[in-house]
Amino acid sequence: MRQLSRFTSTSRTRGNMMIIVILFFSFILTSVLTTLAVVSGRVQDMRQTSRAFTARKAAEAGVQEAIADLKLNRDLASLSAPFTGIEGWDANLTEGTGGFSQLYTTRQLRDPTNNLIGEYDVLIDVTDRGSILSRNVTLSCYAYVPSKADYQNKVADAIRSDAHCTVQLSFGNSEVFDYSYFINHWGWFFGNTIVSNGNVRSNGQFDFGGYASTINGSPRYESANGTDLEGYIDDNGDGVTDGSDGGVYSGFQIVNQANIRGMGALAKNQHPNEGAVSMPNISKLNLYEAQATSQGGTIKIGATTYVSGVLGDNVGEKQHLYLVGTAASPIVINGPVVVRGSVIISGVVTGKGTIYSGGNVYVPKNLIYLNPPATPRPANNREATVEAWLQANQNKDALGLFAKEHVVIGNYTSSTWQRYVSSWVNHPLNKSKEDAGTDGIQNTRNGLDGIANTADDDTIEDDGVWTVSRYTSADAARGLIPAGKNIGDVIPGSGEDIDGDGVYDGTTTMSQFNIPAALGTTNWAGNITGAPTFSSISTTSINRIDASFYTNHTLAALMISSTDIQMNGSIVSRNESIIYSAPRILMNHDERLTGRGGEFFGFYLPKAWEPIQILQWEFDRPLPLEGNQLTNPDDIAGYWKGTLVY
């Protein structure tokens, strides 16, 4: 039996509705709470994602800052010890794991309103310290958002990211030797009988003066691996690699070229406004002395060795070198050598090598290879033909003559030599003082447009002030001042210091071509006999020189011949006063220099800094510590420096 309810059916309906409403509101509340939880989680996820992205970019920024500082360190360093400053940043000589040093500690990143975005540490490891010409540098950056302290204290959403980059800093053979004639000034081909079998280039304007010079250029290559040329450069932009590239190159305009002959007469083979190619700096010879010593370079005549590595570095050793070779008893060169003083060289030479001179280089008579290449040039400019020529001539004689000061060809004591050479050395168009403006090139005050008082004017040229940069206290604080230099000293190679020696040079004077000491065994090493005068060992009758030349200053020459004058190699100079009288002067570029590959053939060329090369990037690298999860940035630094005990 069941007792009847007090409620009517209407009451039951209302009660059911109340239950439904309560359940509905309960459902809504649960949904809201769930949604809020989801939203909160998503906000947290978004915050973490945003911070992870920021941390990643901060880690990259830290590495990029370190790369920029490496470049600055490199550029401020003395070439006598180019890597000393960089190695000073990593006092830990261990390489690899355990070999890192702290470079930056808790560097801050802030937004434009000075709010802290993140912080980072950078560690550095310098490797390959035994190399003369390069260093590899590994940079590791650990970035923390919003701060290192928050990450250490495990604050919610604080995050760390890391970036690692290995870069290479190295010297390479300079591009300037891709040309039969290269000048860090205006190029001047004022003659109908000038023939360049090879490219020509000036960092300033190239002026043909309306003469009918002949330019038979040849293709350039990005590099050379022995006899294998790599990276054909399509300079004329025709899309083919058929050997038709090359010609005339200029940092400014090419002018008065209407009458030139050869492939250089074609518009597609004339390359104006190409910008400047930096000349290497041999104002300090320490780098080349290290090369000469490590490679055991020598110069011999007969059974006598006159140079072993470096001449003039030992107490009591003569500074200057005199060499005359004959076919029966040639000058024999093997590898790079350095002569701290001046060099006089003529006659017959054989072997493969280079002489670096701390003074002038004099070529008083013909200088001829005993075993020259079979032909001065390949039969044509096609890559396969040039490579076959390289292969056939890889063991032929090769000589580089590189002077810190001037190169002097012929009998400079002759009144005829003095008259003709001085007229051009002292000509206003050929001025050489270090007041050349920001571009380091004379006669460019009006800029590329050639119009005075326009935006591209080089206003500091000829202003009477030697404009250079100097080491600052900020450089000192960052360890960027090389040994032997102080705050306030000139940074070599900066501004108008064109030759990179840190000392102002005025206009070249004729007296600078004089030999630095009386001839004789008192001052000169080599096969000199007696006490000759320079005029007795020299002549202006010169018709052949087999060598590649480089000078930080002036190449001065007077050559007179009833037959063609041949210059087989390359001419690279800051200024030149080359005067000749002959049916023709033939400048035959030695293709063994092409693609900066001359070292394979015995040309130990002056070095210039290569662009910094990125070897490897890596991000969020796992720390290889078994059973350990490092969260403390000091521990991470300690791990990489090898000081962490765990």
C-alpha positions in Angstrom: 0.0 0.0 0.0 1.3 3.5 -0.8 0.5 6.8 0.8 -0.4 9.6 -1.7 1.8 12.7 -2.1 0.7 16.1 -0.8 1.7 17.6 -4.2 -0.5 17.9 -7.2 0.8 17.1 -10.7 1.4 20.9 -11.2 3.6 21.0 -8.2 5.6 18.0 -9.4 6.1 19.8 -12.8 7.4 22.9 -11.1 9.7 20.8 -9.0 11.1 19.0 -12.0 11.7 22.4 -13.7 13.7 23.6 -10.7 15.9 20.5 -10.8 16.5 21.1 -14.5 17.3 24.7 -13.9 19.8 23.8 -11.1 21.3 21.1 -13.3 21.5 23.6 -16.2 23.3 26.3 -14.1 25.6 23.6 -12.7 26.4 22.6 -16.2 27.0 26.2 -17.3 29.3 26.8 -14.2 31.3 23.6 -15.0 31.6 24.7 -18.6 32.7 28.2 -17.7 35.3 26.8 -15.2 36.5 24.3 -17.9 36.6 27.0 -20.5 38.5 29.3 -18.1 40.9 26.5 -17.4 41.4 25.8 -21.1 41.8 29.6 -21.8 44.2 29.8 -18.9 46.2 26.9 -20.3 46.2 28.3 -23.7 47.3 31.7 -22.4 50.1 29.9 -20.6 51.0 27.9 -23.7 51.0 31.1 -25.7 53.1 32.9 -23.1 55.6 30.0 -23.1 55.6 29.8 -26.9 56.2 33.6 -27.1 59.0 33.4 -24.5 60.5 30.4 -26.2 60.6 32.3 -29.5 62.0 35.4 -27.7 64.7 33.2 -26.0 65.6 31.6 -29.2 66.1 35.0 -30.9 68.0 36.3 -27.9 70.4 33.4 -28.1 70.9 34.1 -31.8 71.4 37.8 -31.0 74.1 36.9 -28.4 76.0 34.8 -31.0 75.7 37.6 -33.6 77.0 40.1 -31.1 80.0 37.9 -30.4 80.6 37.5 -34.2 80.6 41.2 -34.6 83.1 41.6 -31.8 85.3 38.9 -33.3 85.3 40.9 -36.6 86.2 44.1 -34.7 88.9 42.3 -32.8 90.3 40.9 -36.0 90.2 44.3 -37.8 91.9 46.1 -34.9 94.6 43.5 -34.5 98.2 43.9 -35.7 99.0 41.6 -38.7 102.2 40.8 -36.8 100.1 38.9 -34.3 96.6 38.7 -35.9 95.0 36.2 -33.5 96.5 37.3 -30.2 93.5 39.4 -29.2 91.0 36.7 -30.1 93.0 34.0 -28.3 93.1 36.4 -25.3 89.3 36.0 -25.0 89.8 32.3 -24.4 92.5 31.8 -21.9 91.5 28.2 -21.5 93.9 26.4 -23.9 91.9 23.2 -23.8 89.9 22.7 -27.0 86.3 21.3 -27.2 84.4 20.2 -24.1 86.0 21.8 -21.1 87.8 24.4 -23.2 85.3 27.3 -23.1 85.8 30.6 -21.5 83.1 33.1 -20.4 82.9 36.0 -22.9 79.7 37.8 -21.8 77.9 37.4 -18.5 74.3 38.3 -17.9 74.0 40.6 -20.9 70.6 42.4 -21.0 68.2 42.8 -23.8 65.8 45.7 -23.4 63.0 47.1 -25.5 62.8 50.8 -26.6 61.0 51.7 -23.3 63.9 50.0 -21.4 61.8 47.1 -20.2 63.9 43.9 -19.7 63.2 41.3 -22.4 65.8 38.8 -21.5 69.4 38.1 -20.5 72.2 35.9 -21.9 75.6 34.5 -21.4 78.1 33.8 -24.2 81.0 31.3 -24.0 83.9 31.1 -26.4 86.3 28.3 -27.5 89.2 29.1 -29.9 90.6 26.1 -31.7 93.3 25.3 -34.3 95.8 27.6 -32.6 98.7 25.9 -34.3 97.7 27.3 -37.7 99.5 30.4 -39.0 96.6 31.5 -41.2 93.3 30.6 -39.5 91.4 30.0 -36.3 88.1 28.3 -35.7 85.9 29.8 -33.0 82.9 28.2 -31.3 80.4 30.6 -29.6 77.7 29.3 -27.3 75.0 31.6 -26.1 72.4 30.7 -23.3 69.5 33.1 -23.2 66.9 33.5 -20.4 63.4 35.0 -20.6 62.3 37.0 -18.8 65.6 36.9 -16.8 68.3 34.5 -15.6 67.2 34.9 -12.0 63.7 33.8 -12.8 64.9 30.8 -14.6 67.3 29.9 -11.8 64.5 30.2 -9.3 62.1 28.1 -11.4 59.6 30.9 -11.8 56.6 29.7 -13.9 57.0 30.2 -17.6 60.6 31.3 -17.3 62.5 29.7 -20.2 66.0 29.1 -21.5 67.2 28.7 -25.1 70.7 28.2 -26.5 72.4 28.8 -29.8 75.9 27.6 -30.9 77.9 28.7 -33.9 81.3 27.8 -35.2 83.0 30.3 -37.4 86.3 30.5 -39.2 88.6 33.5 -39.3 91.3 33.1 -41.9 93.7 34.8 -44.3 93.5 34.1 -48.0 95.5 35.1 -51.1 94.4 38.5 -52.2 92.1 39.0 -55.3 94.5 41.7 -56.6 96.6 39.1 -58.3 93.8 38.2 -60.7 95.0 41.0 -62.9 98.1 41.7 -65.1 97.9 45.3 -63.8 96.2 46.4 -60.6 96.5 49.8 -59.1 95.1 51.4 -56.0 94.8 54.7 -57.7 93.7 55.8 -61.2 94.7 53.5 -64.0 96.7 55.1 -66.7 97.2 53.4 -70.1 98.6 56.3 -72.1 100.2 54.5 -75.1 99.2 52.9 -78.4 101.6 50.0 -77.8 100.5 48.8 -74.4 99.2 45.3 -74.6 97.7 43.6 -71.5 97.2 39.8 -72.0 95.2 39.6 -68.8 92.6 41.7 -66.9 93.4 45.2 -65.7 91.9 47.0 -62.7 92.0 50.3 -60.9 90.4 51.2 -57.6 90.0 54.7 -58.9 89.1 55.8 -62.4 90.6 54.0 -65.4 91.8 56.5 -68.1 92.9 55.3 -71.6 93.6 58.9 -72.7 92.3 58.2 -76.2 95.1 55.8 -76.9 94.8 52.5 -78.7 95.9 50.2 -75.9 95.1 46.5 -76.3 93.2 44.6 -73.6 93.0 40.8 -73.9 91.3 39.9 -70.7 90.5 36.4 -69.3 87.9 34.9 -67.0 88.2 35.1 -63.3 87.4 32.3 -60.9 86.2 32.2 -57.3 89.0 29.8 -56.3 91.5 27.3 -57.5 92.3 23.9 -56.1 95.7 23.1 -57.6 95.2 23.1 -61.3 91.4 22.9 -61.0 89.7 26.3 -61.4 86.4 26.5 -59.5 83.5 29.0 -59.8 83.7 30.6 -63.2 82.7 34.2 -62.8 80.3 35.3 -65.6 81.3 39.0 -65.5 79.7 40.0 -68.8 76.4 38.4 -67.8 75.8 36.5 -71.0 75.0 33.3 -69.2 77.7 31.3 -70.8 81.1 30.2 -69.5 82.9 30.2 -72.9 86.0 32.1 -71.9 84.8 35.5 -73.2 84.7 37.1 -69.8 87.3 39.5 -68.3 88.5 42.9 -69.5 88.7 46.3 -67.8 87.5 46.9 -64.2 87.3 50.1 -62.4 86.2 51.4 -59.0 84.9 54.5 -60.8 84.4 55.4 -64.4 86.3 54.1 -67.4 87.1 57.0 -69.6 88.6 57.9 -73.0 88.4 54.3 -74.1 87.0 54.8 -77.6 90.2 53.6 -79.3 91.2 50.6 -77.2 91.6 47.3 -78.9 91.0 43.6 -78.1 88.1 42.1 -76.2 88.4 45.0 -73.7 87.0 47.3 -76.4 83.6 45.6 -76.0 81.1 47.3 -73.7 80.3 44.0 -72.1 83.9 43.6 -71.1 84.2 47.0 -69.5 83.2 47.0 -65.9 83.0 50.6 -64.3 81.9 51.4 -60.8 82.9 48.0 -59.5 84.0 49.4 -56.1 87.4 49.0 -54.6 89.3 45.8 -54.0 91.4 46.1 -50.8 95.1 45.7 -51.2 96.7 43.4 -48.6 98.9 44.9 -45.9 102.5 43.9 -45.6 103.6 46.8 -43.4 104.4 44.2 -40.8 106.3 41.1 -42.0 105.9 38.9 -38.9 103.2 36.8 -40.5 105.4 36.1 -43.6 108.4 35.5 -41.4 106.5 32.8 -39.6 105.6 31.3 -43.0 109.2 31.5 -44.2 110.5 29.8 -41.0 107.8 27.1 -40.8 108.3 26.2 -44.5 112.0 26.4 -44.5 112.3 28.8 -47.4 115.8 29.2 -48.9 117.7 31.1 -51.5 120.9 29.5 -52.9 123.4 30.2 -55.7 125.5 27.2 -56.4 126.4 25.5 -53.1 126.0 28.6 -51.0 122.8 29.3 -49.1 122.3 33.1 -48.7 118.9 33.1 -47.0 117.3 30.5 -44.7 113.8 31.6 -43.8 114.5 35.2 -42.7 117.5 37.4 -43.5 118.3 40.1 -40.8 116.7 38.5 -37.8 119.9 37.4 -36.1 122.3 39.7 -34.3 125.0 40.8 -36.7 123.3 39.5 -39.8 123.2 41.8 -42.8 119.8 43.3 -43.6 120.0 43.7 -47.3 120.4 41.1 -50.1 122.1 41.3 -53.5 121.6 38.5 -56.0 122.8 38.0 -59.6 122.2 34.8 -61.4 123.4 33.3 -64.6 122.3 30.4 -66.7 125.3 28.4 -65.4 124.8 29.5 -61.8 121.2 30.7 -61.3 119.5 32.1 -58.3 117.6 29.1 -56.8 114.6 30.0 -54.7 112.6 27.5 -52.7 109.5 28.6 -50.8 108.8 31.9 -49.1 111.7 34.0 -47.6 111.8 37.4 -45.9 114.5 40.0 -46.2 114.2 42.7 -43.6 116.0 45.2 -45.7 116.1 45.9 -49.4 116.7 43.4 -52.3 118.6 43.8 -55.5 117.9 40.9 -57.9 118.7 40.3 -61.6 119.8 37.7 -64.1 118.6 34.2 -64.2 116.4 32.6 -61.5 114.9 29.2 -61.0 112.7 27.3 -58.5 109.4 28.3 -57.0 109.2 30.9 -54.2 108.6 34.5 -53.0 110.8 37.2 -51.6 109.2 39.6 -49.1 111.3 42.8 -48.6 111.0 45.2 -45.7 112.5 47.9 -47.9 112.7 48.4 -51.7 113.0 45.8 -54.4 115.4 46.7 -57.2 115.5 45.0 -60.6 118.5 46.7 -62.3 118.6 44.4 -65.4 116.6 41.7 -67.1 115.2 39.0 -64.7 114.5 35.7 -66.5 113.3 32.3 -65.5 115.7 29.4 -66.3 112.7 27.1 -66.8 109.7 29.3 -67.7 106.3 28.1 -68.6 106.3 26.7 -72.2 104.2 29.7 -73.3 103.5 32.9 -71.3 99.8 32.3 -71.7 97.4 29.5 -72.5 96.3 29.1 -76.2 92.8 30.4 -75.4 90.7 31.4 -72.4 88.4 28.3 -72.2 88.5 26.7 -68.8 89.7 23.3 -70.1 92.6 24.9 -72.0 93.7 27.0 -69.1 93.6 24.0 -66.7 95.7 22.0 -69.2 98.2 24.9 -69.3 98.3 24.9 -65.5 98.8 21.2 -65.4 101.7 21.4 -67.9 103.4 24.2 -66.1 102.9 23.4 -62.5 106.5 22.7 -61.9 108.0 25.6 -63.9 109.8 28.5 -62.3 107.8 31.0 -60.3 109.0 34.1 -58.5 107.1 36.7 -56.4 108.8 40.0 -55.4 106.8 41.8 -52.8 108.1 45.1 -51.3 106.9 46.9 -48.2 108.2 50.1 -49.8 108.9 50.7 -53.5 109.8 48.6 -56.6 112.5 50.2 -58.7 113.2 48.8 -62.2 116.2 50.0 -64.2 119.1 52.3 -63.5 117.6 54.9 -61.2 120.9 56.8 -61.1 120.6 57.7 -64.8 119.6 61.3 -65.6 117.2 59.9 -68.2 115.6 57.6 -65.7 115.3 60.5 -63.2 113.8 62.9 -65.7 111.1 60.7 -67.1 110.1 58.9 -63.9 110.1 62.0 -61.8 107.8 63.9 -64.3 105.1 61.3 -63.5 105.9 60.7 -59.8 105.4 64.4 -59.2 102.5 64.9 -61.5 99.3 66.2 -59.8 97.3 63.4 -61.3 99.6 60.9 -59.7 99.7 62.3 -56.2 100.4 59.8 -53.4 100.2 61.5 -50.0 98.0 60.0 -47.4 95.3 62.7 -47.6 93.2 60.7 -50.0 89.8 60.8 -48.2 87.6 58.1 -46.9 88.0 55.8 -49.9 91.8 56.0 -49.8 92.0 56.8 -53.5 93.4 60.0 -54.8 91.5 62.4 -57.2 88.0 61.1 -56.2 86.9 64.1 -54.1 83.9 64.7 -56.3 82.6 61.1 -55.8 81.2 58.7 -58.4 79.1 61.3 -60.1 82.2 63.5 -60.7 80.2 66.6 -59.7 81.4 68.9 -56.9 79.2 69.8 -54.0 76.9 66.7 -54.2 76.1 64.1 -51.6 78.7 61.6 -52.7 81.7 64.0 -52.4 84.7 62.7 -50.5 85.0 65.9 -48.4 88.1 64.9 -46.4 90.3 64.3 -49.4 93.0 67.1 -49.6 91.7 68.8 -46.5 95.2 68.9 -45.0 94.3 66.6 -42.1 95.4 63.0 -41.7 92.1 61.4 -40.8 92.5 58.1 -39.0 90.9 56.2 -36.1 92.6 55.7 -32.8 92.3 53.1 -30.0 89.9 54.1 -27.3 89.3 53.3 -23.7 86.3 51.2 -24.8 88.6 49.2 -27.0 90.9 48.7 -24.0 88.0 47.6 -21.8 87.1 44.9 -24.4 90.6 43.7 -24.8 90.9 44.9 -28.4 94.2 46.8 -28.2 97.1 44.7 -29.4 100.3 44.4 -27.5 102.6 47.3 -28.1 99.7 49.7 -28.7 98.0 52.1 -26.3 94.9 54.3 -26.0 95.2 57.1 -28.5 97.5 55.3 -30.9 96.6 55.2 -34.6 94.8 52.0 -35.7 96.9 50.8 -38.6 95.0 50.8 -41.9 92.2 53.0 -40.6 91.0 56.0 -42.5 93.7 57.6 -44.6 96.4 55.3 -43.4 96.6 53.7 -46.9 99.6 51.5 -46.4 98.5 50.3 -43.0 101.7 51.2 -41.1 100.1 53.6 -38.7 102.4 56.5 -39.8 101.6 59.4 -42.1 103.2 59.2 -45.6 103.6 62.3 -47.7 104.1 62.4 -51.4 106.6 59.9 -52.8 110.0 61.6 -53.4 112.7 60.5 -55.8 115.2 60.1 -53.0 113.1 57.2 -51.6 114.3 55.2 -54.6 117.9 55.4 -53.5 119.6 52.2 -52.2 119.6 52.3 -48.4 123.3 51.5 -48.0 126.5 51.6 -50.0 127.0 48.5 -52.1 129.5 46.0 -50.8 129.9 43.1 -48.4 129.7 45.3 -45.4 126.0 46.0 -45.8 124.8 43.4 -48.3 124.5 39.6 -48.1 124.4 37.6 -51.3 127.0 37.1 -54.1 128.1 40.7 -54.3 131.8 41.3 -54.9 133.9 44.4 -54.3 132.1 47.7 -53.9 130.3 48.5 -57.1 128.2 51.5 -57.8 124.5 51.0 -58.7 125.0 52.5 -62.1 127.7 49.8 -62.9 125.3 46.9 -62.1 122.2 48.4 -63.8 120.8 49.6 -67.1 117.8 51.2 -68.7 118.0 48.6 -71.6 115.5 46.1 -70.2 113.2 43.9 -72.3 112.1 41.0 -70.1 111.1 40.5 -66.5 109.7 37.2 -65.2 108.2 37.9 -61.8 105.0 38.9 -60.0 105.3 42.3 -58.2 103.6 43.8 -55.3 104.3 47.1 -53.5 102.6 49.1 -50.8 103.8 52.2 -52.5 105.2 53.1 -56.0 106.4 50.9 -58.8 108.9 53.1 -60.7 110.5 52.0 -64.0 112.2 53.2 -67.1 112.7 50.4 -69.7 114.1 51.1 -73.2 114.3 48.3 -75.8 114.4 47.9 -79.6 112.3 44.8 -79.2 109.1 44.1 -77.3 109.3 44.3 -73.6 107.8 41.3 -71.8 106.6 41.5 -68.2 105.4 38.0 -67.3 103.5 37.8 -64.1 101.5 40.5 -62.4 101.9 44.2 -61.4 100.2 45.2 -58.2 100.9 48.7 -56.8 99.5 51.6 -54.9 101.0 54.0 -57.4 103.1 53.6 -60.5 105.4 55.5 -62.8 106.2 53.0 -65.5 107.8 54.7 -68.5 108.9 52.6 -71.5 110.1 53.0 -75.1 109.7 49.9 -77.2 107.7 48.5 -80.2 105.3 47.1 -77.5 105.1 46.4 -73.8 103.4 43.1 -73.2 102.0 42.4 -69.8 101.3 38.7 -69.7 99.3 37.7 -66.7 100.5 34.5 -65.2 97.4 32.3 -65.0 99.0 30.4 -62.1 97.8 33.3 -60.0 94.2 33.1 -61.2 91.6 32.2 -58.6 94.0 33.1 -55.8 95.6 29.7 -56.2 99.2 30.9 -56.6 100.6 29.1 -53.6 100.2 25.7 -55.2 102.7 26.9 -57.9 105.1 28.6 -55.5 103.7 32.1 -55.3 103.3 32.7 -51.6 101.1 35.7 -52.0 100.3 38.6 -49.6 97.4 37.7 -47.4 94.1 39.5 -46.8 91.3 38.7 -44.3 88.7 36.5 -45.8 85.0 37.1 -44.9 84.1 35.4 -41.7 82.9 31.9 -42.6 80.0 30.3 -40.8 80.8 26.6 -40.4 77.9 25.4 -38.3 74.8 26.5 -36.4 73.1 24.4 -33.7 70.2 25.2 -31.4 68.9 23.9 -28.0 71.8 21.5 -27.8 71.3 18.7 -25.2 73.9 18.8 -22.4 75.7 15.4 -22.5 75.6 14.7 -18.8 74.2 11.3 -18.0 71.8 11.4 -15.1 72.0 15.1 -14.7 69.6 17.8 -15.7 71.3 21.2 -15.4 69.1 24.2 -14.8 71.5 26.5 -13.2 73.3 28.7 -15.8 76.4 28.9 -13.7 76.6 25.1 -13.8 76.1 25.2 -17.6 79.0 27.7 -17.9 81.0 25.5 -15.5 80.3 22.4 -17.6 81.6 24.1 -20.8 84.6 25.6 -19.0 85.4 22.3 -17.4 85.1 23.5 -13.8 81.9 21.8 -12.9 82.1 18.9 -10.5 79.1 16.6 -10.6 
